[in-house]
Amino acid sequence: MYRLDPDTGKQKFFAKDGTKSVISAIISILIGMVVGTLIIIIVGVTKEGMSISSIWDGIRLVFLGIFSTGREAGELSFGFNPVNMGNMLFRATPLIMTGLSVAVAFRTGLFNIGAPGQYLMGTTATLYVALTVPSETIPAWLIWILAFVCGIIAGALWGCIPGILKAYLNINEVITCIMTNWIAANLVSWFFDVRENLKNYDEGGKVGYVRPTSHNNIETFDFGLDKLFPDSQVNGGIIIAIIIAVIMYIIMTKTTFGYQLKACGSNRHAAKYAGINDKLNIIYSMAIAGALSAAGASLYYLSGNTEFFWSTYQALPAEGFNGIPVALLASNNPIGVIFTGCFMSMLNISGLQLKTLTPYNEYITDIIIASIVYLSAFAMLIKMLIENRQKKKDEKVRAVKEGGDK
């Protein structure tokens, strides 16, 4: 129910669903940061030789690590750091895409835990096309587009598998996504293991890695970001990711197709009764989710400055799983995913600063991220508490007003 301002007749700002979602996400983040601060203090106090200044430095870096410029005369200095900022945007790109993947599936009533497998399939298709299509005869920009599109198609097809099983056999998508994740991990390891021409023999000791796409002169255009953030890894991938997020927002909120997807997610049987093809929309939803995850992998590895470790059969890419808290903190809003993806990336940069500039290690930020991930699951509970508080406040105001009228 929408609560309206009695004076203006418009919905109150704090009563809006989006406002409550933002507030609940901020509360979850702040609690996670407080937990991280307490851990830093506890570790600092219990670790032999750790000074009060080191503890204070650790706390500041957790909150302001992205602005750290190193040390001057032994003291931490802060300011605009183009390297940190650029690297944050670069690392945020795949998180935004996997966050979108999870968010779109959530909005349609599905839990896409298969993002890691879709990410791997997108990586494989992208790298294979980028490194095998001859750049001597075909323009590099055309190969880039071809590799990007092929990666998206591979992810979409892989996402269709749990979608089809859910639509026609009603098999829980979580189970099938977990299975397809590990099938993808082993398939990718086998695929690159038998292709010696793709392994990075150019650098000694790196045969476990696939060659970067810069070997074939395939690199994402910078769009001038290299001038804003010199010496960092940033490229135009972040701009493409933001554009895709905006497109997904428009599709999900402004189109009939988006309405049908959400209707199936709200109540599959009611949607079917209303004439919506529920089975087809479930498949569409998982295909889109798979395509988005794969797009994140494509943008990451088409940068030209990253190497893919192809022995994935024992570990799944963290970017796929990290898309879950990114989506939850954003309340599955595609625009919100842009900001939560950047926030998660910022914490990773802070972890590296902790390791470099203090006696702490980067795993402190992993604990903070884990706390935020845990708390993000309670974002809906926090949102409900905010709604209840707002409801009680409105009831008090109404009671006072009615009493005055009498």
C-alpha positions as CSV (number, residue, x, y, z in Angstrom):
1,M,0.0,0.0,0.0
2,Y,1.4,3.4,-0.9
3,R,1.4,6.1,1.8
4,L,0.6,9.5,0.5
5,D,1.6,12.9,1.9
6,P,-1.7,14.5,3.0
7,D,-0.5,17.9,2.0
8,T,0.8,17.1,-1.5
9,G,-1.1,13.9,-2.3
10,K,2.2,12.3,-3.4
11,Q,3.9,9.3,-2.1
12,K,6.2,10.1,0.8
13,F,10.0,9.9,0.0
14,F,10.7,7.5,2.8
15,A,7.7,5.4,2.0
16,K,9.0,4.6,-1.5
17,D,10.1,1.0,-2.0
18,G,13.3,2.2,-3.6
19,T,14.2,4.4,-0.7
20,K,13.6,1.6,1.8
21,S,15.8,-0.7,-0.3
22,V,18.6,1.8,-0.3
23,I,18.4,2.4,3.4
24,S,18.4,-1.4,4.2
25,A,21.4,-1.9,2.0
26,I,23.3,1.0,3.6
27,I,22.5,-0.4,7.1
28,S,23.8,-3.9,6.0
29,I,27.0,-2.3,4.6
30,L,27.6,-0.2,7.8
31,I,27.1,-3.2,10.1
32,G,29.5,-5.2,7.9
33,M,32.1,-2.3,8.1
34,V,31.6,-2.1,11.9
35,V,32.2,-5.9,12.2
36,G,35.4,-5.5,10.1
37,T,36.6,-2.6,12.3
38,L,36.1,-4.8,15.4
39,I,38.1,-7.6,13.8
40,I,40.9,-5.2,12.9
41,I,41.0,-4.0,16.6
42,I,40.9,-7.6,18.0
43,V,43.6,-8.8,15.6
44,G,45.7,-5.7,16.4
45,V,45.4,-6.1,20.2
46,T,46.1,-9.9,20.2
47,K,48.9,-9.9,17.6
48,E,52.3,-9.4,19.2
49,G,54.2,-6.2,18.1
50,M,51.1,-4.5,16.7
51,S,50.9,-0.8,17.6
52,I,47.9,1.5,18.1
53,S,49.0,3.4,15.1
54,S,48.9,0.2,13.0
55,I,45.4,-0.5,14.2
56,W,44.3,3.0,13.3
57,D,45.9,2.7,9.9
58,G,44.1,-0.5,9.3
59,I,40.7,1.0,10.1
60,R,41.3,4.0,7.9
61,L,42.3,1.8,5.0
62,V,39.2,-0.3,5.2
63,F,37.1,2.8,4.8
64,L,39.3,4.9,2.6
65,G,41.7,2.4,1.0
66,I,40.6,3.5,-2.5
67,F,42.0,7.0,-1.8
68,S,45.2,5.9,-0.3
69,T,48.3,7.3,-2.0
70,G,50.9,5.5,0.1
71,R,53.0,6.8,2.9
72,E,54.8,10.1,3.4
73,A,57.4,10.3,6.1
74,G,56.0,7.1,7.6
75,E,52.4,8.4,7.7
76,L,49.5,7.3,5.5
77,S,48.5,9.9,2.9
78,F,45.2,10.1,1.2
79,G,44.0,11.8,-2.0
80,F,42.8,11.1,-5.5
81,N,44.6,7.9,-6.6
82,P,44.0,7.3,-10.3
83,V,45.5,3.8,-10.2
84,N,43.3,2.6,-7.4
85,M,40.2,4.3,-8.9
86,G,40.9,2.9,-12.3
87,N,41.6,-0.6,-11.0
88,M,38.4,-0.5,-8.9
89,L,36.3,0.3,-12.0
90,F,38.1,-2.5,-14.0
91,R,37.4,-5.1,-11.3
92,A,33.8,-3.8,-10.9
93,T,33.0,-4.6,-14.5
94,P,32.5,-8.4,-14.1
95,L,30.9,-8.0,-10.7
96,I,28.3,-5.6,-12.2
97,M,27.5,-8.2,-15.0
98,T,27.3,-11.2,-12.7
99,G,25.2,-9.1,-10.3
100,L,22.9,-8.2,-13.1
101,S,22.7,-11.9,-14.0
102,V,21.6,-12.9,-10.5
103,A,19.3,-9.8,-10.2
104,V,17.4,-10.5,-13.4
105,A,16.8,-14.2,-12.4
106,F,15.7,-13.1,-8.9
107,R,13.2,-10.6,-10.4
108,T,11.7,-13.5,-12.3
109,G,11.5,-15.8,-9.3
110,L,14.7,-17.9,-10.0
111,F,17.9,-18.2,-8.1
112,N,20.7,-18.2,-10.6
113,I,23.6,-19.8,-8.6
114,G,25.0,-21.0,-12.0
115,A,26.7,-17.7,-12.8
116,P,30.2,-19.2,-12.2
117,G,29.6,-21.9,-14.9
118,Q,28.1,-19.4,-17.3
119,Y,31.1,-17.1,-16.6
120,L,33.5,-19.9,-17.5
121,M,31.7,-20.8,-20.7
122,G,31.7,-17.2,-21.8
123,T,35.4,-17.0,-21.0
124,T,36.2,-20.1,-23.1
125,A,34.2,-19.0,-26.2
126,T,35.6,-15.4,-26.0
127,L,39.2,-16.4,-25.6
128,Y,39.0,-19.1,-28.3
129,V,37.6,-16.7,-30.9
130,A,39.9,-13.8,-29.9
131,L,43.0,-15.9,-30.1
132,T,42.3,-18.1,-33.1
133,V,40.7,-15.8,-35.6
134,P,43.7,-14.3,-37.6
135,S,44.0,-10.6,-36.8
136,E,46.3,-10.2,-39.8
137,T,43.4,-10.5,-42.2
138,I,40.4,-9.4,-40.1
139,P,40.3,-6.1,-38.3
140,A,40.9,-6.3,-34.6
141,W,37.7,-4.4,-33.7
142,L,35.6,-6.9,-35.7
143,I,37.3,-9.9,-33.9
144,W,36.6,-8.1,-30.6
145,I,32.9,-7.9,-31.4
146,L,32.8,-11.5,-32.7
147,A,34.5,-12.8,-29.5
148,F,32.2,-10.7,-27.3
149,V,29.0,-12.0,-29.1
150,C,30.2,-15.6,-29.1
151,G,30.9,-15.4,-25.3
152,I,27.4,-14.1,-24.7
153,I,25.9,-16.8,-26.8
154,A,27.8,-19.5,-25.0
155,G,26.7,-18.2,-21.6
156,A,23.1,-17.9,-22.8
157,L,23.1,-21.5,-24.1
158,W,24.6,-22.8,-20.8
159,G,22.0,-20.8,-18.9
160,C,19.2,-22.4,-20.9
161,I,20.0,-25.9,-19.5
162,P,18.7,-25.2,-15.9
163,G,16.0,-23.1,-17.4
164,I,14.7,-25.9,-19.6
165,L,14.9,-28.4,-16.8
166,K,12.9,-26.0,-14.5
167,A,10.3,-25.2,-17.1
168,Y,9.5,-28.7,-18.4
169,L,10.5,-31.0,-15.5
170,N,10.1,-28.6,-12.6
171,I,13.6,-29.5,-11.4
172,N,14.9,-27.0,-8.9
173,E,17.3,-24.5,-10.7
174,V,19.7,-24.4,-7.7
175,I,20.5,-28.1,-8.1
176,T,20.9,-28.0,-11.8
177,C,23.0,-24.8,-11.6
178,I,25.4,-26.3,-9.1
179,M,25.8,-29.4,-11.4
180,T,26.3,-27.3,-14.5
181,N,28.9,-25.2,-12.7
182,W,31.1,-28.2,-12.1
183,I,30.4,-29.6,-15.5
184,A,31.6,-26.3,-17.0
185,A,34.7,-26.2,-14.8
186,N,35.8,-29.6,-16.0
187,L,34.8,-29.0,-19.6
188,V,36.8,-25.8,-19.7
189,S,39.9,-27.5,-18.1
190,W,39.7,-30.2,-20.7
191,F,39.2,-27.8,-23.6
192,F,42.3,-25.7,-22.9
193,D,44.4,-28.7,-21.7
194,V,44.3,-30.2,-25.2
195,R,45.0,-26.9,-27.1
196,E,48.7,-26.2,-26.7
197,N,48.5,-23.2,-29.1
198,L,46.4,-21.2,-26.6
199,K,48.7,-21.7,-23.6
200,N,51.0,-18.9,-22.6
201,Y,54.3,-20.4,-23.6
202,D,55.7,-17.0,-24.3
203,E,56.4,-16.3,-20.6
204,G,58.2,-19.0,-18.7
205,G,56.3,-20.8,-16.0
206,K,52.9,-19.6,-17.3
207,V,51.7,-22.6,-19.2
208,G,48.8,-22.9,-16.8
209,Y,47.5,-19.7,-18.2
210,V,45.8,-18.9,-21.5
211,R,47.6,-16.1,-23.5
212,P,46.1,-12.6,-23.0
213,T,44.2,-11.3,-26.0
214,S,46.8,-8.6,-26.4
215,H,48.9,-11.3,-28.0
216,N,46.5,-11.1,-31.0
217,N,46.1,-7.3,-30.7
218,I,42.6,-7.7,-29.4
219,E,42.0,-5.1,-26.6
220,T,38.9,-3.2,-25.4
221,F,38.9,0.4,-26.5
222,D,39.7,2.8,-23.6
223,F,37.2,5.5,-24.4
224,G,39.6,8.0,-22.9
225,L,39.6,6.4,-19.5
226,D,43.3,5.7,-19.7
227,K,43.8,9.5,-19.6
228,L,41.6,9.9,-16.6
229,F,43.1,7.0,-14.7
230,P,46.7,6.6,-16.0
231,D,48.7,3.4,-15.2
232,S,45.6,1.5,-14.2
233,Q,43.9,-1.4,-15.9
234,V,40.6,0.4,-16.6
235,N,39.2,0.4,-20.1
236,G,35.8,0.9,-21.8
237,G,34.4,-2.3,-20.4
238,I,33.0,-0.4,-17.4
239,I,31.1,1.9,-19.8
240,I,29.7,-1.1,-21.7
241,A,28.6,-2.7,-18.4
242,I,26.8,0.5,-17.3
243,I,25.0,0.7,-20.6
244,I,23.9,-2.9,-20.4
245,A,22.7,-2.3,-16.8
246,V,20.6,0.7,-18.0
247,I,19.2,-1.4,-20.9
248,M,18.2,-4.2,-18.5
249,Y,16.5,-1.7,-16.2
250,I,14.5,-0.4,-19.1
251,I,13.6,-3.9,-20.2
252,M,12.6,-5.1,-16.8
253,T,10.5,-2.0,-15.8
254,K,9.3,-0.4,-19.0
255,T,8.5,-3.2,-21.4
256,T,5.8,-5.9,-21.8
257,F,8.5,-8.5,-21.9
258,G,9.9,-7.4,-18.6
259,Y,6.4,-7.4,-17.1
260,Q,5.8,-11.0,-18.3
261,L,9.1,-12.1,-16.8
262,K,8.2,-10.6,-13.4
263,A,4.7,-11.9,-13.6
264,C,6.1,-15.5,-14.0
265,G,8.3,-14.8,-11.0
266,S,5.5,-13.5,-8.8
267,N,3.1,-16.4,-9.6
268,R,3.9,-18.8,-12.4
269,H,0.4,-20.3,-12.4
270,A,-1.4,-17.0,-12.3
271,A,0.8,-15.8,-15.2
272,K,-0.1,-18.9,-17.2
273,Y,-3.8,-18.3,-16.4
274,A,-3.4,-14.7,-17.8
275,G,-2.2,-16.1,-21.1
276,I,1.6,-15.7,-20.5
277,N,3.8,-18.6,-21.7
278,D,5.4,-19.4,-18.3
279,K,7.7,-22.1,-19.6
280,L,9.2,-20.0,-22.4
281,N,9.7,-17.0,-20.0
282,I,11.5,-19.2,-17.5
283,I,13.9,-20.3,-20.3
284,Y,14.3,-16.7,-21.5
285,S,15.1,-15.6,-17.9
286,M,17.9,-18.1,-17.4
287,A,19.2,-17.5,-21.0
288,I,19.5,-13.7,-20.3
289,A,21.1,-14.4,-16.9
290,G,23.7,-16.7,-18.6
291,A,24.3,-14.1,-21.3
292,L,25.0,-11.4,-18.7
293,S,27.4,-13.5,-16.7
294,A,29.3,-14.5,-19.8
295,A,29.4,-10.8,-20.9
296,G,31.2,-10.0,-17.6
297,A,33.8,-12.7,-18.4
298,S,34.2,-11.4,-22.0
299,L,34.7,-7.8,-20.9
300,Y,37.2,-8.9,-18.3
301,Y,39.4,-11.1,-20.6
302,L,39.1,-8.9,-23.7
303,S,40.8,-6.2,-21.8
304,G,44.1,-7.5,-23.1
305,N,45.9,-7.3,-19.7
306,T,44.5,-10.3,-18.0
307,E,45.4,-14.0,-18.1
308,F,43.0,-16.9,-17.6
309,F,44.1,-19.8,-15.4
310,W,42.6,-22.7,-17.3
311,S,42.8,-25.4,-14.6
312,T,39.4,-24.6,-13.2
313,Y,38.2,-28.1,-12.3
314,Q,39.0,-27.6,-8.6
315,A,37.7,-24.0,-8.2
316,L,35.0,-21.8,-9.6
317,P,35.5,-18.1,-10.4
318,A,34.7,-15.9,-7.4
319,E,33.1,-13.3,-9.7
320,G,30.1,-15.6,-10.3
321,F,29.4,-16.1,-6.6
322,N,30.1,-12.4,-5.7
323,G,27.3,-11.5,-8.0
324,I,24.9,-12.8,-5.4
325,P,25.6,-10.2,-2.7
326,V,25.9,-7.5,-5.4
327,A,22.4,-8.3,-6.5
328,L,21.0,-8.6,-2.9
329,L,22.5,-5.3,-1.7
330,A,21.0,-3.6,-4.8
331,S,17.6,-5.2,-4.1
332,N,17.8,-6.7,-7.6
333,N,17.6,-3.3,-9.1
334,P,19.8,-3.1,-12.3
335,I,20.8,0.5,-11.6
336,G,21.6,-0.3,-8.0
337,V,23.8,-3.1,-9.2
338,I,26.2,-0.6,-10.7
339,F,26.9,1.0,-7.3
340,T,27.0,-2.2,-5.3
341,G,29.4,-3.8,-7.8
342,C,31.7,-0.8,-7.5
343,F,31.5,-1.0,-3.7
344,M,32.5,-4.6,-3.6
345,S,35.4,-3.8,-5.9
346,M,36.4,-1.0,-3.7
347,L,36.7,-3.4,-0.7
348,N,39.0,-5.6,-2.8
349,I,41.2,-2.6,-3.5
350,S,41.2,-1.7,0.2
351,G,42.4,-5.3,1.0
352,L,45.4,-4.9,-1.3
353,Q,46.2,-1.6,0.4
354,L,46.0,-3.3,3.8
355,K,48.5,-5.9,2.7
356,T,50.9,-3.4,1.2
357,L,50.8,-0.6,3.8
358,T,50.1,-2.3,7.1
359,P,51.1,-5.5,9.0
360,Y,47.6,-6.8,8.3
361,N,46.7,-9.1,5.3
362,E,44.1,-8.7,2.7
363,Y,41.9,-11.4,4.2
364,I,40.5,-8.9,6.7
365,T,38.5,-7.4,3.8
366,D,37.4,-10.9,2.8
367,I,35.9,-11.2,6.3
368,I,34.2,-7.8,5.9
369,I,32.8,-8.9,2.5
370,A,31.6,-12.2,4.0
371,S,29.9,-10.2,6.8
372,I,28.2,-8.0,4.3
373,V,27.2,-11.0,2.2
374,Y,25.7,-12.6,5.3
375,L,23.9,-9.4,6.2
376,S,22.7,-8.8,2.7
377,A,20.5,-11.9,3.1
378,F,18.8,-9.9,6.0
379,A,18.3,-6.8,3.8
380,M,14.7,-7.8,3.3
381,L,14.2,-8.2,7.1
382,I,15.7,-4.7,7.7
383,K,13.5,-3.4,5.0
384,M,10.5,-5.0,6.7
385,L,11.5,-3.4,10.0
386,I,11.7,0.0,8.3
387,E,8.2,-0.5,6.8
388,N,6.8,-1.5,10.2
389,R,8.3,1.6,11.9
390,Q,7.0,3.9,9.2
391,K,3.6,2.3,9.5
392,K,3.5,2.9,13.3
393,K,4.6,6.5,12.8
394,D,1.8,7.0,10.2
395,E,-0.7,5.5,12.6
396,K,0.4,7.9,15.4
397,V,0.2,10.9,13.1
398,R,-3.3,9.8,12.0
399,A,-4.4,9.3,15.6
400,V,-3.2,12.7,16.6
401,K,-4.9,14.3,13.6
402,E,-8.2,12.6,14.2
403,G,-8.0,13.6,17.8
404,G,-7.5,17.2,16.9
405,D,-10.4,17.1,14.4
406,K,-12.7,16.0,17.2
